[in-house]
Amino acid sequence: MAAPEKAISGVSTSIVAAFANSADGGNPAGVCILPRPIPDTYMQAIATGLGQPETAFLFADADRWIIRWFSPLKEVDLCGHATLAAAHVLWQSAAGLRGDTIAFRTNDGADITARRESDGMIWLEFAAIQGAHEAVPTPLAECVGAEWVAASRFGGRWLFECASAAAVRAARPDFGALVAMGVRSLIVTAPSDMPGYHIVSRNFAPIVGVDEDQATGTAHVCLASYWLPRFGGNLMCWQASRRGGAIAIRHLGNRVAVGGFATTITPFAGSPMMAGACS
C-alpha cells in the first residue's frame, strides 16, 4: 500500500553525464546529496522518479561520504558511473570540497577513492575484481547474441571476448534469458578497431532495469583485470553504446583506477523533493 507523499527537506539533486565531455554522451546518472540517511523506500522512489540508469545517494560522515546506488527497479551493489557523477557534483556544488580527493564508503563497508586531475578528469579507485575462466552454461552461451572466443566470470557478471570489434557492435543478447538466469551483467568486448582506443565493449544489465548501459565503470574494473595482463600499461577504452563513453583504466597494485570526464545535464538544485514511499 502506498504511503502519502512526504517532503524530504534538504535533498539536493543533479543529473550528470558520466564518462563524457558533453551532455549528450556517456551515461546519465542522478545524484542526490542527503543531509542524513533516509529510508530505502524513499531512495527507491526518488530513483524511480528520476528515471536514470542509476542514482547515487550520499551523505557526509566525518571525513568521507557514505554512498548507495539505486536503479529505477532496485538497489545495486556497485555503480562506477554514478560514483564518478557524485564526485563531479561534490566538486561543482555548493557543498564544495577542498582538495582533489574524495573518500567514499559503500553500504557494505568497501572504500572507493575519487581523485581529480588538473584538467578535470576524475579517477575512481576500486578494489580489483578477479575473473575466473569457467565453463559457460549452455543457455548463457546461446543468449549472448554475438560470436565470441573466450569467457570469464566475475561473480554475477560474465565477460565474453568477441571475435572482433564489429561483433561487439552487432551483439544482440536475449534480455529475458539473462534475467531468468540471474546474470548481473553481460559484458562483450574485443580489441579496438578505432584509433586512440585499445578495446571496445558493451554492457547489458536487464536484471536491474538497464537493457544496455551506456558507459559503465564497474564493467571496466572487470575489463581491466581481463585486458591489462595482455596489453600492459594504461588502456583507453570505448564503450560502443548509443551514447558512447570514453573510459581509461589502469592497475594500482591490488586496486583498479577507472577514469573519465563528467558533464552536468541538470544543475545542482537545493529544493526539497517529494518521495512516495511504498510499504
C-alpha positions in Angstrom: 0.0 0.0 0.0 1.4 3.4 -0.9 2.1 5.8 1.9 1.2 9.5 1.4 3.9 11.6 -0.3 6.2 13.3 2.1 8.6 16.2 1.7 12.2 15.3 2.3 13.8 18.7 3.1 17.4 19.3 2.2 17.7 16.7 -0.6 19.7 18.2 -3.4 19.6 16.6 -6.9 21.6 16.8 -10.1 21.7 14.7 -13.3 25.2 14.2 -14.8 26.6 12.5 -17.9 29.5 10.4 -16.7 32.4 9.4 -18.9 31.6 12.2 -21.3 32.7 15.7 -22.1 29.3 16.7 -23.5 25.7 16.3 -22.1 24.7 14.0 -25.0 27.4 11.4 -24.4 28.4 9.0 -21.7 26.0 7.5 -19.1 23.4 9.7 -17.3 23.2 9.4 -13.5 21.1 11.0 -10.8 23.0 12.4 -7.8 21.2 13.1 -4.5 23.1 14.7 -1.7 21.3 14.0 1.6 21.5 15.8 4.9 21.2 12.5 6.7 20.2 8.9 5.9 16.6 8.4 4.7 14.6 5.2 4.3 15.4 2.8 1.5 11.8 3.1 0.2 12.3 6.9 -0.2 15.6 6.4 -2.1 14.0 3.9 -4.4 11.0 6.2 -5.0 13.4 9.1 -5.9 15.5 6.9 -8.2 12.4 5.6 -9.9 11.1 9.2 -10.3 14.3 10.5 -11.8 14.3 7.6 -14.3 18.1 7.5 -14.8 20.0 4.2 -15.2 21.3 4.6 -11.7 21.1 7.3 -9.0 23.7 7.8 -6.3 22.6 8.8 -2.8 25.3 10.2 -0.4 25.6 11.9 2.9 28.6 13.2 4.8 30.1 11.0 7.6 33.1 12.7 9.2 35.8 12.9 6.5 34.1 10.6 4.0 30.8 10.2 2.1 28.5 7.2 2.5 27.2 6.2 -0.9 24.5 3.9 -2.2 23.1 3.4 -5.7 19.6 2.6 -6.9 18.4 1.8 -10.4 14.7 2.6 -11.3 13.9 -1.0 -10.1 16.2 -1.9 -7.2 19.4 -1.1 -5.2 22.6 -2.2 -6.9 25.8 -3.3 -5.2 28.2 -1.1 -7.1 28.0 1.6 -9.7 31.0 3.3 -11.1 29.4 5.9 -13.4 27.1 7.2 -10.7 30.1 7.4 -8.3 32.0 9.5 -10.9 28.9 11.7 -11.3 28.7 12.1 -7.5 32.3 13.2 -7.2 31.7 15.7 -10.1 28.7 17.1 -8.3 30.5 17.4 -4.9 33.4 19.4 -6.5 30.9 21.6 -8.5 28.2 22.1 -6.0 27.7 24.4 -3.0 28.9 21.5 -0.9 32.3 22.5 -2.3 35.3 20.5 -1.2 38.8 21.4 -0.6 41.5 19.3 -2.2 41.3 16.9 -5.1 40.5 13.7 -3.2 37.1 12.4 -2.0 36.7 9.2 0.1 33.5 7.2 -0.4 32.3 4.3 1.8 29.8 1.8 0.4 26.9 0.3 2.3 28.8 -2.9 2.8 32.0 -1.1 4.1 34.1 -1.0 0.9 36.2 2.1 0.2 36.2 4.0 -3.2 38.6 6.9 -3.7 38.0 9.7 -6.3 40.9 11.8 -7.4 40.6 14.9 -9.6 43.4 15.9 -12.1 44.1 19.5 -13.1 42.3 19.0 -16.4 39.1 17.9 -14.6 39.5 14.2 -15.3 38.3 12.1 -12.4 39.8 8.8 -11.4 38.0 6.3 -9.2 40.0 3.7 -7.4 38.2 0.3 -6.7 39.3 -3.0 -5.3 40.3 -5.2 -8.2 37.8 -7.8 -9.3 39.4 -11.1 -10.4 37.7 -13.2 -13.0 37.8 -16.9 -13.4 37.7 -18.9 -16.6 34.7 -21.2 -16.2 32.6 -23.5 -18.4 29.8 -21.3 -19.8 26.3 -22.8 -19.2 24.8 -23.7 -22.5 21.7 -21.4 -22.0 24.0 -18.5 -21.4 26.3 -19.3 -24.4 23.2 -19.4 -26.6 21.8 -16.0 -25.5 25.0 -13.8 -25.9 23.9 -12.8 -29.4 27.5 -12.4 -30.7 30.3 -14.5 -32.0 32.7 -15.0 -29.0 36.0 -16.7 -28.5 36.6 -16.8 -24.7 34.7 -16.1 -21.5 35.3 -15.2 -17.8 33.1 -14.9 -14.8 33.3 -12.1 -12.3 30.9 -13.0 -9.6 27.4 -12.3 -11.1 29.0 -10.6 -14.2 30.1 -12.5 -17.3 32.6 -11.2 -19.8 32.7 -12.5 -23.3 35.6 -11.7 -25.6 34.2 -11.4 -29.1 35.9 -12.3 -32.4 36.1 -8.7 -33.5 35.0 -5.1 -32.6 32.4 -5.5 -35.3 30.9 -8.5 -33.4 30.7 -6.4 -30.3 28.7 -3.7 -32.1 26.5 -6.3 -33.6 25.7 -8.1 -30.4 22.0 -8.7 -29.7 21.6 -10.6 -26.3 18.4 -12.2 -25.2 17.5 -9.9 -22.3 14.7 -12.2 -21.0 17.1 -15.1 -20.8 19.7 -13.1 -19.0 17.2 -12.1 -16.3 15.9 -15.7 -16.0 19.5 -16.9 -15.4 20.2 -14.2 -12.8 23.1 -12.6 -14.7 24.0 -9.3 -13.0 25.5 -8.0 -16.3 26.8 -9.3 -19.6 30.0 -7.6 -20.9 31.1 -8.2 -24.5 34.5 -6.9 -25.6 37.2 -7.1 -28.2 40.4 -5.3 -29.3 39.5 -1.9 -30.7 39.4 -1.0 -34.4 39.3 2.7 -33.5 42.4 4.9 -33.4 43.3 6.0 -29.9 41.5 3.2 -28.2 42.8 -0.2 -27.1 39.5 -2.1 -26.6 35.8 -1.7 -27.2 32.9 -3.1 -25.1 29.2 -3.1 -24.4 27.4 -3.9 -21.2 23.9 -5.3 -20.6 22.2 -5.4 -17.3 18.4 -6.0 -17.8 18.1 -7.6 -14.3 18.3 -4.1 -12.8 16.2 -2.5 -15.5 19.0 -1.4 -17.8 18.9 -3.4 -21.0 22.1 -1.7 -22.3 24.3 0.5 -20.1 25.8 3.5 -21.9 29.2 3.8 -20.1 29.9 1.5 -17.2 32.6 2.0 -14.5 32.2 -1.4 -12.8 32.4 -3.3 -16.1 35.7 -1.6 -16.7 37.0 -2.9 -13.4 36.4 -6.4 -14.8 37.8 -5.3 -18.2 41.0 -4.1 -16.5 41.6 -7.5 -14.9 40.9 -9.2 -18.3 42.9 -7.0 -20.7 45.7 -5.3 -18.8 47.8 -8.5 -18.4 47.6 -8.8 -22.2 48.2 -5.1 -23.2 50.1 -3.8 -20.1 50.2 -0.1 -19.1 47.2 2.2 -19.2 44.3 1.5 -21.6 41.9 3.8 -23.3 38.5 2.1 -23.8 35.4 2.9 -25.8 32.0 1.7 -24.8 30.2 1.3 -28.1 26.7 2.1 -26.8 24.2 4.5 -28.4 25.6 7.5 -26.5 29.1 6.2 -26.3 31.7 6.6 -23.5 35.4 7.1 -23.2 37.0 5.3 -20.2 40.6 5.0 -19.1 41.8 2.1 -16.9 45.0 1.3 -15.1 46.2 -1.1 -12.3 47.3 0.3 -8.9 48.6 -2.9 -7.2 45.5 -4.7 -5.9 43.3 -1.8 -7.0 42.0 -0.6 -10.3 41.6 3.0 -11.4 38.9 3.9 -13.8 39.0 7.4 -15.2 36.8 9.8 -17.2 35.2 13.2 -17.5 31.7 14.3 -16.5 29.3 16.9 -17.7 26.3 18.4 -15.8 23.0 17.9 -17.6 20.6 19.2 -14.9 22.4 21.6 -12.5 22.6 21.1 -8.7 19.2 22.0 -7.2 18.7 22.5 -3.5 14.9 22.4 -3.3 13.1 19.7 -1.3 11.9 16.6 -3.2 8.7 14.7 -2.8 9.0 10.9 -2.5 6.3 8.4 -2.3 7.4 5.6 -0.1 5.9 2.1 -0.6 5.3 -0.3 2.3 
